[in-house]
Amino acid sequence: MKTAIIHEWFLDYVGSEKVLEQIVRLYPDADLYGLIDFIPEGERGFILDKKVRTSFIQSLPFAREKYRSYLPLMPYAVRQFDLSGYDLIISNSHAVAKGIRKMSGQLHISYCHTPMRYIWDLQNQYLKETGLDKGLKGALIKAVLSRIRKWDVSTAKTVDHFIANSHYIRDRIKRAYERDATVIYPPVDIGHFSLSGKKEDFFLTVSRLVPYKKVGLMVEAFSEMRLPLIVIGDGPDSERVKRRANNNIQFMGYQKDDVVKTFMQKARAFVFAADEDFGIAPVEAQACGTPVIAFGKGGVTETVIPFNEKSEIRSQKSEEKPTGIFFYEQTVAALIDSVEKFKAVEDKFNPHAIRKNAERFGIDRFKKEFKEFVDEKIKDFF
């Protein structure tokens, strides 16, 4: 069966690319499509060193750094791909990939990380980041985004089957598109992250530094508490976040997986303040036996078992043991309060139980569930 896999942009190797990696390994003969591809030679192993067929956006000025500015062109660009020669189309989508043009007799399965945030819940942030939130330009781009939203809804009707990366996103797909979705959690390389019960005196966050990740909030809270926080990751919000920091905050920038693993193993707790679709990093931290302090909304509520007095009593009677603590407002005060609560019950967390919880999200489990789903739909369709 001739297969095409489409992914929005090939820029780095983070959350959605880790899902893409396993899909490509399941279908190694598939052709790859993307709006842009700037993965350098030597770092393309996760896509089996395959060539990516790109759109005209690849050749536009500053496409590598300013690709988000070309959002108004993306629906048109993705529709220009000629996929008429394929039987099966798999889109790995968090923006426009699911909007490809599908012909009669083709099966399209979309693994949806989220309906397009730029036109739904992150529209205001997108406008500010691109400097298009005011004046005549702002009014024009808002009109464009409204048209993209209508396009987004209409193209959802051409997807044969949606897979959501969490129940949280399944509900969002239902609200945005009025479509049902099957939940298959993303693959987490649990085997790469070994358990360690020996913790050192620092907290850790690993994140791309963009506004919705709320790294600035974490930096402010830990600066106020004067507790050591290590920040791994970079991004356009980097300089603004650093200006908020006291000398107890250490910024390490981008680090390779082995370095991230070492710090995850040693941290007292992993801190996560985003309203995230799923959140792979908190699962990776738990695979190291490290408890998580997280904003209690989004996909993290499906991967972290929160501590409270009731959960402690329940865990004494069952296999479900707490693996973290939630705070429920994205504020400095709420995060400080949750850290203080964590310090009071830190000895209640069992690294082995935390690791066991993370094992629910492994790679083999994903590949089995994904392939069984696709095989079933192929059997029903053809």
C-alpha positions in Angstrom: 0.0 0.0 0.0 1.6 3.3 -1.1 1.7 5.6 1.9 2.4 9.3 2.4 3.2 10.9 5.8 2.8 14.6 6.2 4.2 16.7 9.1 4.0 20.5 9.3 7.6 21.5 9.6 10.9 19.7 9.9 13.0 21.9 12.2 14.1 20.0 15.3 13.5 16.9 17.3 10.9 17.6 20.1 7.5 16.4 21.1 5.6 15.9 17.8 8.7 14.8 16.0 9.1 11.9 18.5 5.7 10.8 17.4 6.6 11.2 13.8 9.7 9.1 14.4 7.7 6.1 15.4 5.2 6.5 12.6 8.0 6.6 10.1 9.5 3.4 11.6 6.2 1.7 11.3 6.0 2.7 7.6 9.6 3.0 6.4 8.7 3.0 2.7 6.4 6.0 3.1 7.1 9.3 1.4 7.5 12.4 3.6 5.9 15.8 3.0 6.3 19.0 5.0 5.9 22.8 4.5 9.6 23.3 5.3 12.6 21.1 6.1 15.7 22.5 7.8 16.9 19.4 9.6 20.7 19.3 8.9 22.5 16.3 7.7 23.6 14.1 10.5 20.5 14.8 12.6 18.0 13.1 10.3 18.1 9.7 11.8 14.7 10.0 13.4 13.2 10.1 9.9 15.5 7.4 8.6 17.5 10.1 6.6 14.6 10.4 4.2 14.1 13.3 1.8 11.2 15.5 2.6 9.1 17.0 -0.2 8.5 20.6 0.8 6.2 23.5 -0.2 7.0 26.9 -1.8 7.3 28.3 1.8 10.7 26.6 1.9 12.1 29.2 -0.5 10.5 32.3 1.0 12.8 34.8 2.9 13.6 33.9 6.5 11.5 30.7 6.3 13.7 29.0 8.9 13.4 31.6 11.6 10.1 33.3 10.7 8.0 30.4 9.4 5.1 31.3 11.8 4.7 34.6 10.0 3.7 32.7 6.9 0.7 31.1 8.6 -1.8 32.9 6.3 -0.1 31.0 3.3 0.0 27.6 5.0 -3.5 26.4 4.1 -2.8 27.2 0.4 0.7 25.6 0.6 -0.5 22.3 2.1 -3.2 22.0 -0.5 -0.6 22.2 -3.3 0.8 18.8 -2.5 -0.2 16.3 -5.1 -0.9 13.1 -3.0 -3.2 11.6 -5.6 -0.9 8.5 -6.1 -1.2 7.3 -2.5 -3.6 4.8 -0.9 -2.9 5.8 2.7 -2.2 9.3 4.0 -1.1 9.8 7.6 -1.0 13.4 8.9 0.9 14.2 12.1 -0.8 17.4 12.7 -0.9 20.4 15.1 -1.6 23.1 12.5 -2.4 22.5 8.8 -1.1 19.1 8.0 -4.5 17.5 8.3 -5.8 19.9 5.6 -4.2 18.1 2.7 -6.3 17.5 -0.4 -7.6 14.0 -0.4 -9.0 12.1 -3.4 -11.8 9.6 -3.6 -10.5 6.1 -2.7 -7.8 7.4 -0.4 -7.8 6.8 3.4 -6.6 9.7 5.5 -5.8 9.1 9.2 -4.8 12.1 11.2 -2.8 11.9 14.5 -3.9 15.2 16.0 -1.7 16.8 18.7 -4.2 19.7 18.9 -6.5 21.7 16.6 -4.5 24.7 15.3 -3.6 26.7 18.4 -2.8 29.9 16.3 -6.4 30.3 15.3 -8.1 28.9 18.4 -6.7 29.3 21.9 -3.4 31.0 21.1 -4.6 33.5 18.5 -3.8 36.6 20.7 -0.3 35.3 21.4 0.4 34.6 17.7 -0.6 38.2 16.9 1.6 39.7 19.5 4.6 37.5 18.6 4.4 38.5 14.9 3.7 42.2 15.7 0.2 42.0 14.1 -2.0 42.7 17.1 -2.7 46.4 16.5 -3.8 48.8 13.8 -4.9 48.1 10.2 -2.5 45.2 9.8 -4.0 43.7 13.0 -7.5 44.0 11.7 -6.6 42.5 8.4 -4.8 39.5 9.9 -7.7 38.8 12.3 -9.9 38.6 9.2 -7.5 36.2 7.6 -7.3 34.1 10.8 -11.1 34.0 10.8 -11.0 32.6 7.3 -8.4 30.0 8.3 -10.6 28.9 11.1 -13.4 28.2 8.7 -11.0 26.4 6.4 -9.7 24.4 9.4 -13.2 23.2 10.3 -14.1 22.4 6.7 -11.0 20.3 6.1 -11.6 18.4 9.2 -14.6 16.8 7.4 -12.2 15.2 4.9 -10.3 13.3 7.5 -11.5 9.7 7.7 -10.3 9.0 11.2 -8.8 11.2 14.0 -6.4 10.0 16.6 -6.0 12.3 19.6 -2.9 12.4 21.7 -4.9 12.7 25.0 -8.5 12.8 26.2 -8.0 16.5 26.7 -7.3 16.9 22.9 -10.1 14.5 22.1 -12.5 16.9 23.8 -11.0 19.8 21.9 -11.4 18.0 18.6 -15.0 17.4 19.4 -15.6 21.1 20.3 -13.7 22.5 17.3 -14.6 20.0 14.6 -17.6 18.1 15.9 -15.6 14.9 15.2 -14.9 11.9 17.4 -11.4 10.7 18.0 -9.6 7.7 19.4 -7.0 8.4 22.1 -3.5 6.9 21.6 -1.0 8.5 23.9 2.3 9.6 22.3 5.4 7.3 22.6 7.8 8.1 25.4 11.3 6.5 25.3 11.0 5.1 28.8 14.0 2.8 28.2 16.3 5.8 27.7 15.5 7.2 31.1 16.6 5.0 34.0 15.4 5.3 37.5 17.5 7.1 40.2 16.5 7.4 43.8 19.5 9.8 44.6 18.3 13.4 44.4 20.3 16.6 44.6 19.2 20.0 45.9 17.7 21.6 42.8 14.5 21.7 40.8 14.4 21.3 37.0 12.3 22.4 34.0 13.0 21.4 30.4 11.0 23.5 27.9 11.1 25.5 24.7 11.1 29.1 25.9 7.9 30.4 24.3 5.2 32.3 26.2 2.6 29.6 26.6 5.1 27.3 28.4 5.1 29.8 31.3 8.9 29.4 32.0 8.9 33.1 33.1 6.3 32.2 35.8 8.5 29.4 37.1 11.6 31.7 37.1 9.8 34.4 39.1 8.5 31.9 41.6 11.8 30.3 42.3 13.6 33.6 42.3 11.2 34.7 45.1 11.7 31.5 47.0 15.5 31.6 46.5 15.4 27.9 45.6 17.8 26.5 42.9 16.0 26.0 39.5 17.8 24.7 36.4 16.2 25.7 33.1 17.1 23.6 30.0 15.9 24.8 26.7 15.9 27.9 24.5 13.5 29.9 22.3 12.3 33.4 21.4 11.2 34.1 25.0 14.8 33.5 26.3 16.0 37.0 27.0 12.7 38.2 28.5 12.7 35.2 30.9 16.3 35.7 31.9 15.6 39.3 32.9 13.3 38.0 35.6 15.8 35.7 37.2 17.9 36.0 40.3 21.2 34.2 40.7 19.6 31.0 42.0 18.3 30.3 38.5 20.7 28.5 36.1 20.0 28.7 32.3 21.7 25.9 30.4 20.1 26.5 26.9 19.6 23.6 24.6 21.1 20.3 25.8 21.3 16.8 24.2 19.2 14.0 25.5 21.9 12.4 27.7 22.4 15.7 29.6 18.7 16.1 30.0 18.4 12.6 31.3 21.2 13.2 33.9 19.5 16.3 35.3 16.1 14.6 35.3 17.5 11.8 37.4 19.1 14.1 40.0 16.3 16.8 40.4 14.3 16.9 43.5 11.2 17.6 41.3 10.4 18.5 37.7 8.4 21.7 37.3 5.9 22.1 34.6 3.6 25.2 34.3 2.1 24.9 30.8 -1.4 24.0 29.7 -0.1 21.3 27.4 -1.8 18.9 25.0 0.0 15.9 26.5 3.4 16.8 27.8 6.2 14.3 27.1 8.8 15.9 29.4 6.8 15.2 32.7 6.6 11.5 31.7 10.3 11.4 31.0 10.9 12.9 34.4 8.7 10.2 36.0 10.6 7.5 34.1 13.7 8.7 36.1 11.7 8.3 39.4 11.4 12.1 39.7 8.1 13.6 41.0 6.4 16.4 39.1 5.0 19.7 40.2 2.6 20.8 37.5 -0.2 23.0 36.5 -3.2 20.8 36.9 -4.8 21.2 33.5 -4.4 19.5 30.1 -2.7 16.3 29.2 -0.6 16.2 32.4 -3.7 15.3 34.4 -3.7 12.0 32.5 0.0 11.2 33.1 0.6 12.4 36.7 -1.2 11.0 39.8 -1.6 14.0 42.2 -0.7 13.8 45.9 -3.3 14.8 48.5 -4.4 13.3 51.8 -7.1 11.2 50.1 -4.7 9.9 47.5 -2.2 8.9 50.2 -4.9 6.9 52.1 -6.0 5.3 48.8 -2.5 4.5 47.7 -2.0 2.4 50.9 -4.9 0.2 49.8 -4.2 0.0 46.0 -1.4 0.1 43.4 -2.1 3.8 42.6 0.6 5.9 44.3 1.1 9.6 43.9 3.7 10.9 41.4 3.3 14.6 41.7 1.5 17.7 43.0 -0.8 20.0 41.0 -1.4 23.8 41.3 -4.5 25.1 39.6 -3.8 28.7 38.7 -0.9 29.9 36.4 0.3 32.4 39.0 3.5 32.8 41.0 1.6 32.5 44.3 0.0 29.2 43.3 3.3 27.7 42.2 5.0 28.8 45.4 2.2 27.2 47.4 2.6 23.9 45.6 6.3 23.9 46.0 5.9 24.4 49.8 3.4 21.6 49.9 5.8 19.4 48.0 8.6 20.1 50.4 6.3 19.1 53.3 5.5 15.7 51.8 8.7 15.1 49.7 9.5 11.9 51.5 6.1 10.4 50.6 7.1 9.9 46.9 8.4 6.5 45.9 10.7 6.6 42.9 9.8 3.1 41.9 6.1 3.9 41.9 6.8 7.0 39.9 8.7 5.0 37.4 6.0 2.4 37.2 3.4 5.0 36.3 5.6 6.3 33.4 5.9 2.8 31.9 2.3 3.1 30.7 3.5 5.4 27.9 6.3 3.5 26.3 7.2 3.2 22.6 6.2 -0.4 22.0 2.7 0.3 23.4 2.3 3.3 21.0 3.5 1.3 18.0 1.2 -1.6 18.8 -1.9 0.6 19.3 -1.2 2.8 16.3 -0.6 -0.1 13.9 -3.6 -2.0 15.1 -5.8 1.1 14.6 -4.5 1.8 11.1 -4.7 -1.9 10.1 -8.3 -2.0 11.3 -9.3 1.1 9.3 -7.5 -0.2 6.2 -9.4 -3.4 6.4 -12.7 -1.6 6.7 -11.9 0.9 4.0 -10.4 -1.1 1.1 
